[in-house]
């Protein structure tokens, strides 16, 4: 393949895959703050009014057994903040696949604020994660994302070949020029 055709292919692939990069970049940036965004979108689940004292774990456990009788406790995350609920992981024994859920529990009253699926598929975070990894297209989206990854590897190699002179000048130390030029380039490097 000659240089002109490689340049044309490199340009076309770069422009056509730019939209994918924007989608993945923005969704990835939002995923960094996904749990905080979830909390902002559902304040009734994630924020409580703090009382003077928390109920003991034994009392909270008894209230959970009373409201959700057929379950096994898998984990309990005590909230570090006074205005946020505890997160309790439960396996529901009455379901055939013993699905795991996250219970948001008010530690001051023992009231269940909400039940989330373990993979948080019912939240903004999960939706954004699916957009980021599979473009909301399921298995085909994973395949498409993999294809874009291969295209980007090709883009990197073809870019290094096409812009070889820039790379050569970038890493060349200019020792025959003045000391001032050498230090300016070396420090910026």
N, CA and C atoms as an extended XYZ file, in Angstrom:
567
Properties=species:S:1:pos:R:3:atomname:S:1:resname:S:1:resid:I:1 pbc="F F F"
N         0.859       -1.172        0.000 N   UNK     1
C         0.000        0.000        0.000 CA  UNK     1
C         0.905        1.235        0.000 C   UNK     1
N         0.661        2.125       -0.954 N   UNK     2
C         1.510        3.311       -0.996 CA  UNK     2
C         1.068        4.340        0.047 C   UNK     2
N         1.898        5.331        0.229 N   UNK     3
C         1.711        6.330        1.280 CA  UNK     3
C         0.412        7.132        1.108 C   UNK     3
N         0.061        7.433       -0.136 N   UNK     4
C        -1.139        8.233       -0.407 CA  UNK     4
C        -2.413        7.473       -0.007 C   UNK     4
N        -2.481        6.191       -0.349 N   UNK     5
C        -3.650        5.379        0.011 CA  UNK     5
C        -3.730        5.172        1.524 C   UNK     5
N        -2.560        4.962        2.140 N   UNK     6
C        -2.534        4.793        3.595 CA  UNK     6
C        -3.019        6.059        4.294 C   UNK     6
N        -2.611        7.220        3.774 N   UNK     7
C        -3.044        8.495        4.354 CA  UNK     7
C        -4.560        8.658        4.225 C   UNK     7
N        -5.092        8.302        3.058 N   UNK     8
C        -6.534        8.414        2.828 CA  UNK     8
C        -7.311        7.477        3.761 C   UNK     8
N        -6.841        6.238        3.887 N   UNK     9
C        -7.494        5.273        4.780 CA  UNK     9
C        -7.406        5.742        6.234 C   UNK     9
N        -6.236        6.241        6.618 N   UNK    10
C        -6.035        6.752        7.984 CA  UNK    10
C        -7.004        7.906        8.264 C   UNK    10
N        -7.172        8.804        7.311 N   UNK    11
C        -8.068        9.958        7.488 CA  UNK    11
C        -9.530        9.532        7.584 C   UNK    11
N        -9.951        8.647        6.691 N   UNK    12
C       -11.352        8.201        6.688 CA  UNK    12
C       -11.688        7.463        7.977 C   UNK    12
N       -10.805        6.560        8.398 N   UNK    13
C       -11.053        5.828        9.644 CA  UNK    13
C       -11.049        6.769       10.846 C   UNK    13
N       -10.170        7.742       10.833 N   UNK    14
C       -10.106        8.696       11.945 CA  UNK    14
C       -11.376        9.512       12.076 C   UNK    14
N       -11.897        9.984       10.962 N   UNK    15
C       -13.125       10.787       11.000 CA  UNK    15
C       -14.327        9.921       11.373 C   UNK    15
N       -14.396        8.721       10.792 N   UNK    16
C       -15.575        7.878       11.043 CA  UNK    16
C       -15.610        7.297       12.457 C   UNK    16
N       -14.474        7.133       13.094 N   UNK    17
C       -14.474        6.587       14.453 CA  UNK    17
C       -14.491        7.676       15.524 C   UNK    17
N       -14.479        8.914       15.107 N   UNK    18
C       -14.499       10.022       16.067 CA  UNK    18
C       -15.758       10.051       16.918 C   UNK    18
N       -16.906        9.741       16.316 N   UNK    19
C       -18.169        9.732       17.069 CA  UNK    19
C       -18.112        8.689       18.181 C   UNK    19
N       -17.561        7.530       17.864 N   UNK    20
C       -17.411        6.476       18.870 CA  UNK    20
C       -16.542        6.958       20.029 C   UNK    20
N       -15.443        7.628       19.707 N   UNK    21
C       -14.561        8.135       20.761 CA  UNK    21
C       -15.270        9.146       21.654 C   UNK    21
N       -16.087        9.996       21.056 N   UNK    22
C       -16.824       10.990       21.847 CA  UNK    22
C       -17.801       10.290       22.793 C   UNK    22
N       -18.539        9.306       22.287 N   UNK    23
C       -19.510        8.587       23.124 CA  UNK    23
C       -18.810        7.858       24.266 C   UNK    23
N       -17.756        7.134       23.950 N   UNK    24
C       -17.043        6.374       24.980 CA  UNK    24
C       -16.350        7.314       25.963 C   UNK    24
N       -15.801        8.405       25.456 N   UNK    25
C       -15.128        9.360       26.342 CA  UNK    25
C       -16.080       10.043       27.304 C   UNK    25
N       -17.220       10.511       26.793 N   UNK    26
C       -18.192       11.177       27.670 CA  UNK    26
C       -18.821       10.203       28.661 C   UNK    26
N       -19.162        9.004       28.190 N   UNK    27
C       -19.764        8.040       29.120 CA  UNK    27
C       -18.753        7.605       30.174 C   UNK    27
N       -17.501        7.456       29.797 N   UNK    28
C       -16.466        7.107       30.767 CA  UNK    28
C       -16.259        8.209       31.792 C   UNK    28
N       -16.325        9.454       31.335 N   UNK    29
C       -16.190       10.581       32.264 CA  UNK    29
C       -17.355       10.628       33.242 C   UNK    29
N       -18.548       10.346       32.763 N   UNK    30
C       -19.711       10.330       33.655 CA  UNK    30
C       -19.681        9.131       34.599 C   UNK    30
N       -19.090        8.016       34.159 N   UNK    31
C       -19.004        6.832       35.021 CA  UNK    31
C       -18.132        7.075       36.244 C   UNK    31
N       -17.166        7.964       36.108 N   UNK    32
C       -16.316        8.280       37.254 CA  UNK    32
C       -17.171        8.795       38.408 C   UNK    32
N       -18.207        9.553       38.073 N   UNK    33
C       -19.090       10.117       39.089 CA  UNK    33
C       -20.464        9.454       39.070 C   UNK    33
N       -20.550        8.230       38.550 N   UNK    34
C       -21.833        7.554       38.375 CA  UNK    34
C       -22.620        7.366       39.650 C   UNK    34
N       -21.963        6.959       40.716 N   UNK    35
C       -22.683        6.712       41.966 CA  UNK    35
C       -23.166        8.021       42.578 C   UNK    35
N       -22.371        9.072       42.446 N   UNK    36
C       -22.799       10.374       42.952 CA  UNK    36
C       -23.979       10.905       42.138 C   UNK    36
N       -23.956       10.692       40.818 N   UNK    37
C       -25.075       11.118       39.975 CA  UNK    37
C       -26.324       10.335       40.343 C   UNK    37
N       -26.174        9.030       40.598 N   UNK    38
C       -27.302        8.212       41.054 CA  UNK    38
C       -27.910        8.782       42.332 C   UNK    38
N       -27.051        9.190       43.238 N   UNK    39
C       -27.538        9.744       44.502 CA  UNK    39
C       -28.261       11.067       44.282 C   UNK    39
N       -27.799       11.867       43.321 N   UNK    40
C       -28.487       13.123       43.018 CA  UNK    40
C       -29.835       12.886       42.343 C   UNK    40
N       -29.906       11.858       41.501 N   UNK    41
C       -31.153       11.565       40.796 CA  UNK    41
C       -32.200       10.904       41.691 C   UNK    41
N       -31.768       10.231       42.752 N   UNK    42
C       -32.682        9.537       43.667 CA  UNK    42
C       -32.423        9.955       45.109 C   UNK    42
N       -32.660       11.210       45.450 N   UNK    43
C       -32.351       11.655       46.820 CA  UNK    43
C       -33.210       10.963       47.875 C   UNK    43
N       -34.413       10.518       47.507 N   UNK    44
C       -35.273        9.841       48.487 CA  UNK    44
C       -34.709        8.480       48.903 C   UNK    44
N       -33.836        7.892       48.068 N   UNK    45
C       -33.217        6.614       48.422 CA  UNK    45
C       -31.903        6.791       49.177 C   UNK    45
N       -31.176        7.842       48.870 N   UNK    46
C       -29.800        7.950       49.342 CA  UNK    46
C       -29.572        8.963       50.454 C   UNK    46
N       -30.575        9.771       50.780 N   UNK    47
C       -30.385       10.768       51.840 CA  UNK    47
C       -31.473       10.626       52.890 C   UNK    47
N       -31.064       10.660       54.147 N   UNK    48
C       -31.998       10.525       55.264 CA  UNK    48
C       -31.719       11.637       56.259 C   UNK    48
N       -32.680       11.883       57.132 N   UNK    49
C       -32.437       12.846       58.208 CA  UNK    49
C       -31.864       12.078       59.398 C   UNK    49
N       -30.734       12.552       59.866 N   UNK    50
C       -30.028       11.849       60.944 CA  UNK    50
C       -30.680       12.125       62.288 C   UNK    50
N       -30.827       11.079       63.069 N   UNK    51
C       -31.316       11.211       64.443 CA  UNK    51
C       -30.116       11.215       65.377 C   UNK    51
N       -30.400       11.158       66.667 N   UNK    52
C       -29.299       11.210       67.633 CA  UNK    52
C       -28.464        9.939       67.609 C   UNK    52
N       -29.127        8.783       67.667 N   UNK    53
C       -28.379        7.529       67.749 CA  UNK    53
C       -28.891        6.522       66.739 C   UNK    53
N       -27.942        5.744       66.227 N   UNK    54
C       -28.292        4.630       65.349 CA  UNK    54
C       -28.905        3.512       66.179 C   UNK    54
N       -29.748        2.732       65.548 N   UNK    55
C       -30.221        1.510       66.193 CA  UNK    55
C       -29.091        0.488       66.138 C   UNK    55
N       -29.091       -0.435       67.055 N   UNK    56
C       -28.036       -1.456       67.052 CA  UNK    56
C       -28.233       -2.389       65.856 C   UNK    56
N       -27.166       -3.047       65.476 N   UNK    57
C       -27.226       -3.978       64.346 CA  UNK    57
C       -28.229       -5.092       64.620 C   UNK    57
N       -28.311       -5.552       65.868 N   UNK    58
C       -29.259       -6.618       66.219 CA  UNK    58
C       -30.701       -6.173       65.998 C   UNK    58
N       -31.011       -4.944       66.391 N   UNK    59
C       -32.375       -4.422       66.205 CA  UNK    59
C       -32.671       -4.259       64.716 C   UNK    59
N       -31.711       -3.725       63.964 N   UNK    60
C       -31.905       -3.559       62.521 CA  UNK    60
C       -32.069       -4.913       61.836 C   UNK    60
N       -31.297       -5.885       62.268 N   UNK    61
C       -31.384       -7.240       61.703 CA  UNK    61
C       -32.755       -7.856       61.980 C   UNK    61
N       -33.270       -7.658       63.184 N   UNK    62
C       -34.597       -8.182       63.531 CA  UNK    62
C       -35.677       -7.518       62.677 C   UNK    62
N       -35.556       -6.214       62.445 N   UNK    63
C       -36.540       -5.519       61.599 CA  UNK    63
C       -36.479       -6.028       60.161 C   UNK    63
N       -35.271       -6.306       59.681 N   UNK    64
C       -35.133       -6.862       58.332 CA  UNK    64
C       -35.784       -8.240       58.235 C   UNK    64
N       -35.578       -9.085       59.246 N   UNK    65
C       -36.182      -10.427       59.246 CA  UNK    65
C       -37.701      -10.342       59.273 C   UNK    65
N       -38.205       -9.335       59.961 N   UNK    66
C       -39.648       -9.169       60.066 CA  UNK    66
C       -40.240       -8.738       58.720 C   UNK    66
N       -39.588       -7.816       58.027 N   UNK    67
C       -40.130       -7.302       56.765 CA  UNK    67
C       -39.805       -8.192       55.569 C   UNK    67
N       -38.623       -8.813       55.575 N   UNK    68
C       -38.197       -9.682       54.480 CA  UNK    68
C       -37.829      -11.044       55.066 C   UNK    68
N       -38.805      -11.917       55.277 N   UNK    69
C       -38.556      -13.139       56.040 CA  UNK    69
C       -37.611      -14.146       55.388 C   UNK    69
N       -37.672      -14.353       54.104 N   UNK    70
C       -36.905      -15.443       53.490 CA  UNK    70
C       -35.646      -14.907       52.803 C   UNK    70
N       -34.601      -14.699       53.601 N   UNK    71
C       -33.352      -14.194       53.031 CA  UNK    71
C       -32.152      -14.638       53.864 C   UNK    71
N       -30.990      -14.538       53.247 N   UNK    72
C       -29.724      -14.790       53.945 CA  UNK    72
C       -28.871      -13.535       53.807 C   UNK    72
N       -28.273      -13.130       54.887 N   UNK    73
C       -27.452      -11.928       54.898 CA  UNK    73
C       -26.115      -12.211       54.210 C   UNK    73
N       -25.757      -11.370       53.229 N   UNK    74
C       -24.494      -11.552       52.509 CA  UNK    74
C       -23.463      -10.496       52.898 C   UNK    74
N       -23.915       -9.326       53.306 N   UNK    75
C       -22.976       -8.272       53.686 CA  UNK    75
C       -23.707       -7.050       54.201 C   UNK    75
N       -22.981       -6.215       54.940 N   UNK    76
C       -23.590       -5.022       55.520 CA  UNK    76
C       -22.561       -3.905       55.473 C   UNK    76
N       -22.861       -2.850       54.748 N   UNK    77
C       -21.972       -1.698       54.661 CA  UNK    77
C       -22.551       -0.576       55.509 C   UNK    77
N       -21.892       -0.318       56.628 N   UNK    78
C       -22.338        0.765       57.500 CA  UNK    78
C       -21.968        2.089       56.850 C   UNK    78
N       -22.910        2.997       56.814 N   UNK    79
C       -22.661        4.292       56.196 CA  UNK    79
C       -21.698        5.109       57.044 C   UNK    79
N       -20.726        5.722       56.383 N   UNK    80
C       -19.785        6.576       57.090 CA  UNK    80
C       -20.394        7.943       57.373 C   UNK    80
N       -21.348        8.347       56.540 N   UNK    81
C       -21.993        9.648       56.711 CA  UNK    81
C       -23.293        9.460       57.478 C   UNK    81
N       -23.627       10.436       58.294 N   UNK    82
C       -24.836       10.318       59.115 CA  UNK    82
C       -26.113       10.498       58.308 C   UNK    82
N       -26.020       11.147       57.144 N   UNK    83
C       -27.240       11.404       56.372 CA  UNK    83
C       -27.438       10.413       55.223 C   UNK    83
N       -26.720        9.283       55.247 N   UNK    84
C       -26.890        8.281       54.205 CA  UNK    84
C       -27.241        6.926       54.810 C   UNK    84
N       -28.014        6.118       54.073 N   UNK    85
C       -28.454        4.825       54.617 CA  UNK    85
C       -27.363        3.764       54.565 C   UNK    85
N       -27.546        2.738       55.376 N   UNK    86
C       -26.691        1.553       55.299 CA  UNK    86
C       -27.075        0.767       54.048 C   UNK    86
N       -26.110        0.034       53.501 N   UNK    87
C       -26.383       -0.844       52.366 CA  UNK    87
C       -26.234       -2.284       52.848 C   UNK    87
N       -27.295       -3.054       52.676 N   UNK    88
C       -27.312       -4.435       53.149 CA  UNK    88
C       -27.506       -5.352       51.941 C   UNK    88
N       -26.588       -6.306       51.769 N   UNK    89
C       -26.683       -7.271       50.677 CA  UNK    89
C       -27.385       -8.522       51.191 C   UNK    89
N       -28.468       -8.895       50.507 N   UNK    90
C       -29.250      -10.064       50.906 CA  UNK    90
C       -29.410      -11.022       49.738 C   UNK    90
N       -29.417      -12.322       50.040 N   UNK    91
C       -29.791      -13.357       49.074 CA  UNK    91
C       -31.223      -13.757       49.408 C   UNK    91
N       -32.119      -13.599       48.446 N   UNK    92
C       -33.503      -14.005       48.673 CA  UNK    92
C       -33.628      -15.496       48.402 C   UNK    92
N       -33.971      -16.248       49.435 N   UNK    93
C       -33.981      -17.708       49.354 CA  UNK    93
C       -35.210      -18.255       48.650 C   UNK    93
N       -36.280      -17.468       48.573 N   UNK    94
C       -37.494      -17.979       47.946 CA  UNK    94
C       -37.430      -17.936       46.421 C   UNK    94
N       -36.506      -17.179       45.849 N   UNK    95
C       -36.384      -17.170       44.392 CA  UNK    95
C       -35.498      -18.339       43.962 C   UNK    95
N       -35.769      -18.900       42.788 N   UNK    96
C       -35.052      -20.108       42.372 CA  UNK    96
C       -33.564      -19.855       42.133 C   UNK    96
N       -33.205      -18.652       41.680 N   UNK    97
C       -31.788      -18.374       41.449 CA  UNK    97
C       -31.134      -17.658       42.630 C   UNK    97
N       -31.879      -17.532       43.724 N   UNK    98
C       -31.379      -16.889       44.951 CA  UNK    98
C       -30.731      -15.545       44.647 C   UNK    98
N       -31.492      -14.704       43.955 N   UNK    99
C       -30.926      -13.434       43.516 CA  UNK    99
C       -30.480      -12.578       44.693 C   UNK    99
N       -29.436      -11.828       44.435 N   UNK   100
C       -28.880      -10.948       45.459 CA  UNK   100
C       -29.381       -9.530       45.211 C   UNK   100
N       -29.737       -8.851       46.266 N   UNK   101
C       -30.210       -7.476       46.162 CA  UNK   101
C       -29.539       -6.618       47.214 C   UNK   101
N       -29.535       -5.330       46.944 N   UNK   102
C       -28.996       -4.363       47.900 CA  UNK   102
C       -30.177       -3.640       48.529 C   UNK   102
N       -30.255       -3.700       49.839 N   UNK   103
C       -31.319       -3.031       50.578 CA  UNK   103
C       -30.741       -1.739       51.148 C   UNK   103
N       -31.406       -0.629       50.886 N   UNK   104
C       -31.007        0.644       51.482 CA  UNK   104
C       -31.825        0.811       52.755 C   UNK   104
N       -31.150        0.830       53.882 N   UNK   105
C       -31.803        0.758       55.187 CA  UNK   105
C       -31.470        1.986       56.024 C   UNK   105
N       -32.511        2.638       56.530 N   UNK   106
C       -32.317        3.780       57.422 CA  UNK   106
C       -31.829        3.252       58.773 C   UNK   106
N       -30.599        3.604       59.192 N   UNK   107
C       -30.057        3.039       60.434 CA  UNK   107
C       -30.664        3.645       61.700 C   UNK   107
N       -31.476        4.683       61.564 N   UNK   108
C       -32.081        5.327       62.733 CA  UNK   108
C       -33.490        4.813       63.011 C   UNK   108
N       -34.186        4.364       61.936 N   UNK   109
C       -35.561        3.890       62.110 CA  UNK   109
C       -35.736        2.417       61.739 C   UNK   109
N       -34.814        1.871       60.949 N   UNK   110
C       -34.946        0.496       60.480 CA  UNK   110
C       -35.841        0.379       59.263 C   UNK   110
N       -36.266        1.498       58.700 N   UNK   111
C       -37.155        1.497       57.538 CA  UNK   111
C       -36.356        1.193       56.268 C   UNK   111
N       -36.935        0.348       55.410 N   UNK   112
C       -36.320        0.041       54.119 CA  UNK   112
C       -36.661        1.171       53.158 C   UNK   112
N       -35.628        1.826       52.636 N   UNK   113
C       -35.831        2.949       51.725 CA  UNK   113
C       -35.970        2.494       50.280 C   UNK   113
N       -35.311        1.404       49.944 N   UNK   114
C       -35.379        0.907       48.580 CA  UNK   114
C       -34.644       -0.408       48.428 C   UNK   114
N       -34.984       -1.117       47.361 N   UNK   115
C       -34.318       -2.384       47.038 CA  UNK   115
C       -33.754       -2.248       45.629 C   UNK   115
N       -32.441       -2.388       45.512 N   UNK   116
C       -31.770       -2.308       44.218 CA  UNK   116
C       -31.293       -3.698       43.828 C   UNK   116
N       -31.291       -3.978       42.533 N   UNK   117
C       -30.716       -5.256       42.107 CA  UNK   117
C       -29.207       -5.199       42.319 C   UNK   117
N       -28.595       -6.338       42.533 N   UNK   118
C       -27.174       -6.399       42.897 CA  UNK   118
C       -26.282       -5.754       41.847 C   UNK   118
N       -26.621       -5.917       40.572 N   UNK   119
C       -25.796       -5.320       39.520 CA  UNK   119
C       -26.227       -3.887       39.201 C   UNK   119
N       -27.150       -3.368       39.985 N   UNK   120
C       -27.669       -1.997       39.846 CA  UNK   120
C       -28.207       -1.742       38.438 C   UNK   120
N       -28.832       -2.752       37.845 N   UNK   121
C       -29.351       -2.627       36.490 CA  UNK   121
C       -30.506       -1.644       36.402 C   UNK   121
N       -31.031       -1.242       37.531 N   UNK   122
C       -32.149       -0.310       37.541 CA  UNK   122
C       -31.693        1.111       37.870 C   UNK   122
N       -30.437        1.429       37.570 N   UNK   123
C       -29.923        2.740       37.943 CA  UNK   123
C       -29.254        3.426       36.755 C   UNK   123
N       -28.994        4.710       36.916 N   UNK   124
C       -28.298        5.500       35.903 CA  UNK   124
C       -26.903        4.936       35.652 C   UNK   124
N       -26.246        4.524       36.717 N   UNK   125
C       -24.879        3.996       36.623 CA  UNK   125
C       -24.833        2.783       35.700 C   UNK   125
N       -25.773        1.893       35.846 N   UNK   126
C       -25.805        0.688       35.016 CA  UNK   126
C       -26.079        1.037       33.559 C   UNK   126
N       -27.003        1.972       33.333 N   UNK   127
C       -27.319        2.391       31.968 CA  UNK   127
C       -26.078        2.985       31.302 C   UNK   127
N       -25.362        3.831       32.037 N   UNK   128
C       -24.165        4.466       31.495 CA  UNK   128
C       -23.066        3.429       31.250 C   UNK   128
N       -22.974        2.425       32.122 N   UNK   129
C       -21.984        1.358       31.953 CA  UNK   129
C       -22.265        0.555       30.682 C   UNK   129
N       -23.542        0.266       30.427 N   UNK   130
C       -23.911       -0.465       29.210 CA  UNK   130
C       -23.620        0.368       27.963 C   UNK   130
N       -23.858        1.680       28.046 N   UNK   131
C       -23.538        2.563       26.922 CA  UNK   131
C       -22.032        2.568       26.674 C   UNK   131
N       -21.254        2.618       27.727 N   UNK   132
C       -19.801        2.702       27.613 CA  UNK   132
C       -19.196        1.424       27.028 C   UNK   132
N       -19.663        0.261       27.465 N   UNK   133
C       -19.060       -1.005       27.036 CA  UNK   133
C       -19.670       -1.593       25.772 C   UNK   133
N       -20.985       -1.415       25.586 N   UNK   134
C       -21.615       -2.100       24.453 CA  UNK   134
C       -22.511       -1.188       23.619 C   UNK   134
N       -22.457        0.118       23.858 N   UNK   135
C       -23.264        1.088       23.107 CA  UNK   135
C       -24.753        0.757       23.158 C   UNK   135
N       -25.200        0.149       24.241 N   UNK   136
C       -26.597       -0.265       24.461 CA  UNK   136
C       -27.075       -1.262       23.404 C   UNK   136
N       -26.147       -2.044       22.837 N   UNK   137
C       -26.505       -2.998       21.786 CA  UNK   137
C       -26.278       -4.446       22.188 C   UNK   137
N       -26.015       -4.716       23.454 N   UNK   138
C       -25.820       -6.091       23.900 CA  UNK   138
C       -24.559       -6.718       23.338 C   UNK   138
N       -24.665       -7.968       22.904 N   UNK   139
C       -23.504       -8.714       22.397 CA  UNK   139
C       -22.918       -8.081       21.140 C   UNK   139
N       -23.787       -7.590       20.275 N   UNK   140
C       -23.301       -6.938       19.057 CA  UNK   140
C       -22.491       -5.690       19.406 C   UNK   140
N       -22.893       -4.989       20.451 N   UNK   141
C       -22.157       -3.803       20.886 CA  UNK   141
C       -20.763       -4.139       21.379 C   UNK   141
N       -20.633       -5.268       22.102 N   UNK   142
C       -19.300       -5.705       22.536 CA  UNK   142
C       -18.414       -6.009       21.323 C   UNK   142
N       -18.996       -6.659       20.321 N   UNK   143
C       -18.257       -6.969       19.101 CA  UNK   143
C       -17.842       -5.680       18.390 C   UNK   143
N       -18.766       -4.725       18.320 N   UNK   144
C       -18.479       -3.442       17.674 CA  UNK   144
C       -17.390       -2.677       18.424 C   UNK   144
N       -17.443       -2.701       19.736 N   UNK   145
C       -16.421       -2.033       20.545 CA  UNK   145
C       -15.059       -2.683       20.327 C   UNK   145
N       -15.024       -3.995       20.225 N   UNK   146
C       -13.774       -4.704       19.942 CA  UNK   146
C       -13.239       -4.323       18.567 C   UNK   146
N       -14.134       -4.238       17.589 N   UNK   147
C       -13.737       -3.844       16.237 CA  UNK   147
C       -13.140       -2.439       16.242 C   UNK   147
N       -13.768       -1.521       16.976 N   UNK   148
C       -13.221       -0.165       17.071 CA  UNK   148
C       -11.851       -0.180       17.742 C   UNK   148
N       -11.654       -1.042       18.711 N   UNK   149
C       -10.346       -1.164       19.354 CA  UNK   149
C        -9.271       -1.594       18.368 C   UNK   149
N        -9.596       -2.564       17.514 N   UNK   150
C        -8.649       -3.022       16.489 CA  UNK   150
C        -8.363       -1.893       15.498 C   UNK   150
N        -9.406       -1.143       15.134 N   UNK   151
C        -9.218       -0.006       14.223 CA  UNK   151
C        -8.291        1.032       14.850 C   UNK   151
N        -8.439        1.277       16.146 N   UNK   152
C        -7.584        2.267       16.803 CA  UNK   152
C        -6.134        1.797       16.879 C   UNK   152
N        -5.914        0.503       17.022 N   UNK   153
C        -4.539       -0.015       16.991 CA  UNK   153
C        -3.938        0.220       15.603 C   UNK   153
N        -4.731       -0.072       14.560 N   UNK   154
C        -4.278        0.206       13.194 CA  UNK   154
C        -4.006        1.695       13.012 C   UNK   154
N        -4.882        2.534       13.544 N   UNK   155
C        -4.706        3.988       13.446 CA  UNK   155
C        -3.384        4.424       14.083 C   UNK   155
N        -3.062        3.845       15.215 N   UNK   156
C        -1.812        4.202       15.888 CA  UNK   156
C        -0.593        3.853       15.057 C   UNK   156
N        -0.573        2.631       14.511 N   UNK   157
C         0.574        2.219       13.698 CA  UNK   157
C         0.656        3.017       12.394 C   UNK   157
N        -0.486        3.210       11.736 N   UNK   158
C        -0.447        3.965       10.478 CA  UNK   158
C        -0.072        5.420       10.733 C   UNK   158
N        -0.487        5.972       11.861 N   UNK   159
C        -0.094        7.341       12.202 CA  UNK   159
C         1.400        7.459       12.435 C   UNK   159
N         1.994        6.449       13.069 N   UNK   160
C         3.450        6.488       13.283 CA  UNK   160
C         4.203        6.372       11.960 C   UNK   160
N         3.668        5.593       11.032 N   UNK   161
C         4.313        5.455        9.725 CA  UNK   161
C         4.160        6.744        8.923 C   UNK   161
N         2.946        7.295        8.890 N   UNK   162
C         2.693        8.489        8.083 CA  UNK   162
C         3.412        9.723        8.611 C   UNK   162
N         3.499        9.837        9.895 N   UNK   163
C         4.092       11.040       10.490 CA  UNK   163
C         5.449       10.722       11.105 C   UNK   163
N         6.214        9.888       10.414 N   UNK   164
C         7.518        9.450       10.885 CA  UNK   164
C         8.476       10.622       11.087 C   UNK   164
N         8.454       11.595       10.194 N   UNK   165
C         9.389       12.721       10.311 CA  UNK   165
C         9.122       13.535       11.574 C   UNK   165
N         7.871       13.659       11.962 N   UNK   166
C         7.545       14.392       13.194 CA  UNK   166
C         8.089       13.636       14.399 C   UNK   166
N         7.946       12.311       14.400 N   UNK   167
C         8.444       11.505       15.516 CA  UNK   167
C         9.963       11.575       15.610 C   UNK   167
N        10.625       11.566       14.448 N   UNK   168
C        12.085       11.628       14.461 CA  UNK   168
C        12.564       12.952       15.045 C   UNK   168
N        11.924       14.046       14.668 N   UNK   169
C        12.319       15.359       15.189 CA  UNK   169
C        11.952       15.523       16.656 C   UNK   169
N        10.898       14.882       17.066 N   UNK   170
C        10.451       15.022       18.447 CA  UNK   170
C        11.449       14.418       19.428 C   UNK   170
N        12.016       13.291       19.093 N   UNK   171
C        12.908       12.597       20.018 CA  UNK   171
C        14.400       12.858       19.747 C   UNK   171
N        14.704       13.743       18.833 N   UNK   172
C        16.104       14.052       18.537 CA  UNK   172
C        16.593       15.157       19.466 C   UNK   172
N        17.694       14.921       20.129 N   UNK   173
C        18.299       15.946       20.983 CA  UNK   173
C        19.165       16.851       20.117 C   UNK   173
N        18.960       18.127       20.245 N   UNK   174
C        19.710       19.103       19.452 CA  UNK   174
C        20.936       19.543       20.253 C   UNK   174
N        21.990       18.789       20.144 N   UNK   175
C        23.189       19.069       20.942 CA  UNK   175
C        24.102       20.084       20.273 C   UNK   175
N        23.964       20.301       18.974 N   UNK   176
C        24.853       21.231       18.276 CA  UNK   176
C        24.357       22.669       18.367 C   UNK   176
N        23.175       22.875       18.871 N   UNK   177
C        22.671       24.232       19.042 CA  UNK   177
C        23.107       24.754       20.397 C   UNK   177
N        22.696       25.959       20.711 N   UNK   178
C        23.148       26.577       21.962 CA  UNK   178
C        22.607       25.813       23.169 C   UNK   178
N        23.264       26.020       24.296 N   UNK   179
C        22.864       25.362       25.540 CA  UNK   179
C        21.453       25.793       25.955 C   UNK   179
N        21.115       27.035       25.671 N   UNK   180
C        19.787       27.564       26.001 CA  UNK   180
C        18.699       26.789       25.242 C   UNK   180
N        18.898       26.537       23.969 N   UNK   181
C        17.943       25.774       23.160 CA  UNK   181
C        17.834       24.341       23.670 C   UNK   181
N        18.971       23.746       24.018 N   UNK   182
C        18.979       22.379       24.529 CA  UNK   182
C        18.129       22.265       25.795 C   UNK   182
N        18.337       23.181       26.758 N   UNK   183
C        17.582       23.104       28.012 CA  UNK   183
C        16.101       23.427       27.810 C   UNK   183
N        15.787       24.347       26.894 N   UNK   184
C        14.388       24.668       26.617 CA  UNK   184
C        13.668       23.433       26.075 C   UNK   184
N        14.277       22.739       25.155 N   UNK   185
C        13.674       21.541       24.572 CA  UNK   185
C        13.643       20.407       25.592 C   UNK   185
N        14.739       20.235       26.332 N   UNK   186
C        14.834       19.146       27.301 CA  UNK   186
C        13.811       19.306       28.425 C   UNK   186
N        13.609       20.526       28.907 N   UNK   187
C        12.648       20.763       29.995 CA  UNK   187
C        11.219       20.597       29.498 C   UNK   187
N        10.924       21.041       28.293 N   UNK   188
C         9.576       20.886       27.734 CA  UNK   188
C         9.282       19.444       27.355 C   UNK   188
N        10.300       18.667       27.159 N   UNK   189
C        10.151       17.280       26.744 CA  UNK   189
C         9.616       16.508       27.873 C   UNK   189
